[in-house]
Every structure is written in structure tokens, then in C-alpha cells.
């Protein structure tokens, strides 16, 4: 048996053309050549016929003799020119503007060669023949090639567009994106959609037609038009509109029973790449009540490119996205540290595939293990550190408060201490809005982490900073994935309280903020994003239900389960507005905090960690010594609703055998 040839890491298998396929290919080529021969001959004779006012009898015998003498030469030359201009290697069913350009060039070359040849052979012809011949040849050649495409489209319109399974579709937006999308839907044989109408807020377009499809009304009329045209699917083809406009459009669409799809972004239009395959379901991210954060990528490049970078908790929701965005900016080396091997393995495989040239190191270890952290810093000497490792789930940390201190507080202390000792240029802590006037252990532990960062910034050359933001859509254990699962299961959707509100942002936005703040950090800042208006969780649940594409008559109930221990009705981003300062990015602010007593913070943190390892039953009261504004709530009765048990950013704290956890006594002083 003949084995395929082995070359490097690829196997090349040459597929052989069957005899039937080869015969069919040659047959199609012969048909094309025969059609072109007819076009050339008809063009030569037709040029004389038109010149003599469409009377064959009026054609002079001298002219007929000249055509007969030169026609064999002209046929050979023109066929060769058609081959040189790729007219026999194009697919007629996809004949387009590029094909038209090639035909124009080939016909012009044929006319020029014919004029020169007939002149050299002394062939007598009317002067108008030089103009009439290429015009006729161009019309016949274009017609022969484009007629195949027109016949295919006509057959599609007469057959597949009449099929019962074609979904009546409305396109929102009659601009460039809507036009390109409509054209592909009409021409494609594989798209089971039939566009029945378009809508657009440009009143000059309403009442007119686009590719034969009526622009029936404005966006506000979508519910009425959807019922009038029996629409089953709505496609929002307006990628350049603002976030507020997109939200308004999607809110109107959600008042119908139609499935809603949308295009990804404006860059697709710029590149002329709008395709049906790019359509995606509307996500709750599309309904954020603010504009996305825009970054100055040159600043990020300046401080990231060519640097050795460590990301703790690099396998988690935020940490993995930090790694993805860092990989784009050509770091010298990217080090991912995580205790949870599955997440670390997944991000490793993803980055190795997308960025094969990236110098990537993926390490398993706990930020609670001081020896492990010191070894990593001593070995790799990172210049930038993004500290995303943390236990983050509020209900779980309320049940295990000592673990929140061990992982969040001690882990941050150990990493910050190593950053100072090994002269890291910048360290950025991922914090949370729950650190403001915390009512739960997780938020209080992150506030202590901010105090640690502030204390180190006062005595270290390393530039320490913290980034505080709200809830992240789509992260492990967040409310949006929970609602999706509940909706897919047919409900009910569980909401803790009808008035509970939260700030929301997407994972890429959160990471963009982290990277931007890293560029702005000079030491001790707590960066805050202007996240717009907070979102009521009940409204978010209702929107997700409406956008899920429920069948007519189907409904998903919402039940209220009561606030969980440590949960607030609303979160804050600031303790005080007095020290709020703007940055060059209008959506990023700095909350300048008063100086802390680093010696006092050191003593309090060491005692707190020591008590946590002793499994203190009074750990909440001890937290209040460091965070006086921490006001723990009593256990609030909650029904059976709990957050999904997603993996925490730093994952479970199980240590490898033979590598003991860091004892509080071994903590070095600041």
C-alpha cells in the first residue's frame, strides 16, 4: 500500500481526479470555447450588419472577403487572449465585478490585435467596424457568462423561495450592512430565510424597495410590521449604531415573538465581509446601558511589549482574558499561574494554537504558598504582575470565611511581597465593587487586599495599583450563565429580590480596563470605571427571557428567593466622591485614598491570617479591625436558590503533596 508523503509535521495526500470528473471538466471547457467562437464570429459579421443598417444585402463583397480571411486568425488570437485573462478559469455561477473587468480587458486586447492584424494583411473594412466589433463582442461575452448566474438565481427564486420551511425574515437597517446581507440571502441556495421586509429610521428610504424587498417602516413599527408580514426572525444589521441606539432597537424587537439575530461589529462592514454566517444570537451584553470602553492601544503596547508578565489566576474568567489580550501585544514571556489545572490546560492550548510564536509558561501552584511564589519570581523575574487569583463567590465565602482570608488576603500579601523583593515594575490587583462598604466576607477580604497594595506602594519602588469594577457578564458562576441554564431548562428563573441592582460589564471590557490602568498606574491608585447606570436584575432576567425566542404561548416564570447572607440590594464603586480624579480616558477615574500606616496594616494582616489558619470562629469581628466599614449582615433566609458552583479564580486550595501551605509565622515583614 502506498503511504502518503511525510513532510515535517504535515501529511500531504494528493486526491486523484476520476475519469468522469476529468471528462466533465473538459466538456465544460469545450462548451465555453464553442460559445466564445460563436460570440467572436457573430461579432465580426454583426459589426458589418449593423454598419449597413441591418441589411445583409448591402454589405460590400470586399468586406465579407476580409472577414472571411481574417476570421480564423482572429478566433485563435481572441481565444488565447481569453485564456490569458482567466476567462476559462472563473466560475460562471459566481460571475462578478472582477469577471467583468477581465472581460473588458480581454475584449479590448482582441480589438487592438484585430485592428493591427487586418491592417498588416491589407484587409479593407469600414472605419466603424473598429468600434462596433468590440462593443458586440463585449455584450455577447458578458451575456454568455452572466446569463448562467441569472438562470441560477431565477431557479432559486422559483423553487427554494417557495418552500414552506423558508423563514419569513425582517432586516433592521437598509444601509450598507443590510444591503450586503439581503443580497447574500437572495443569492444563496443554502439559506432557509426569505426576507419579506426591511425597516429603517431614515424616512427617505421608507416606502422604497431594496433588491425588490419593501422598506416597510421605521424601527418603532417593528412589532406591527412583524405581525403584518408574519415575521419569524428579525436580523439587526446596524453594526455602526451607538450602544444606546442598539439597546433601543433590541428592546423593541424583544416585544415580538420573533427570534432576534445581529451582526458582530462595524469592522466587518469596513472590510466588506458581511455574511450570513456572521449572524449571532442577541446576547445580554448587547443591552448594556452604556458605551463600551475605548482604549489607547499604543499605551498598552508601550508597557507590555517585550516584557516578562505574570498572571496569577490565569485560568479563570478574568485571568484567561488578560492572557488573551496580553498575547496580542508581543510580550517577551507570558507566565500563567493557577492552582486549577483544567483551566490552565485549556488556556494553554488556546494560546499555543492562536499564537505559536508566543513564549508561554504555564505553572501550577497556589498564591498561598510563599516558597512556590518566591521560586517563580526568582526563576523568571517578571516585570509586570496581574493578580487575578481569588475566591470570589459571595455565598461560598460566607460559609467559609477563613478560606477567603487565606486565599485572598494571604495570597495578595505573598505576591505583593515578592513583587517588591524582586523589583517588579508594576503590579495590578483585580478588585471589586463589593469592597466598598462591604457586607460580606468576600468584599471585605478584597478591601483588605486594596489596603495591602496601598501599604506596599508607600515603601516600594514597584508601582502597585488596584482596579475596581462591577459584575462581569459570563464569568464562572455569574448570574447571566445561571439565567441561561434556567431558561433552557424551561424555568423558573430565580431572582433573589425584585429591587436588587448591579453594575455590569463584559469580560473584554473588564480586561481592557485592567490593561489601561496598568499603563496609567504610578503607585497606590484605585482605578474605577464609569459603568453607567446600574441594571436591575429583575429587568435583566425579563430581557433574557424575551430574547430567548420563546414559542407563542410559552412563558417562563420568575420567582424571588430572598437575599442571601452578605448580599446587598446594590453595590457601590466609591466610598467618597471627594478624591475622585479624572484620567485621560473619560470613562476611567482614580479614587485617591489617604495614606495607610503600613506597620499597622502589616501587624493586623499577620494576626488576621494567623487567626484564619487557626479557624477562628470570630473572624468577622477581626476583619472589622482592618475594615471598620465592614458591616456583616445576619443570615437572611433564602429559599433553595444558590449560585452555580463554578471554579474560583484561584480554584480550590488543595496543595500538592510534599509542599506545605505557608504558615502565618513565616510572613516576612514589609
Secondary structure, DSSP 8 states (H G I E B T S, - for coil): ----EEETTEEE------HHHHHHHHHHHHHHHHHHHHHHHHHHHHHHHHHTTT-GGGS-HHHHHHHHHHHHHHHHHHHHHHHHTTTTSS-GGG--HHHHHHHHHHHHHHHHHHHHHHHHHT----TTHHHHHHHHHHHHHHHHHHHHHHHHHHHHHHTGGGSTT-EEEEEE--SHHHHHHHHHHHH-SS--EEEEEEE-S-TTTTT-EETTEEEEE-GGGHHHHHHHTT--EEEE--TTS-HHHHHHHHHHHTTSSSEEEE---HHHHHTT---GGG-EE--GGGG-SS------HHHHHHHHTT-EEEEETTTSHHHHHHHHHHHHT--SEEEEEES-HHHHHHHHHHHHHH-TT--EEEEE--TT-HHHHHHHHHHH--SEEEE------HHHHHH-HHHHIIIIIIHHHHHHHHHHHTT-SEEEEE--GGGTT--SHHHHHHHHHHHHHHHHHHH-SSEEEEEE--EEET-TT-HHHHHHHHHHTT--EEES-TT-EE-EEEHHHHHHHHHHHHHH--SSEEEEE---S-EEHHHHHHHHHHTT---TT----EEE----TT--SS--S-S-STTEEE-SSTTEEEE------HHHHHHHHHHHHHHHHTT-TTHHHHHHHH-TT----------S--------TT------TT-----GGG----
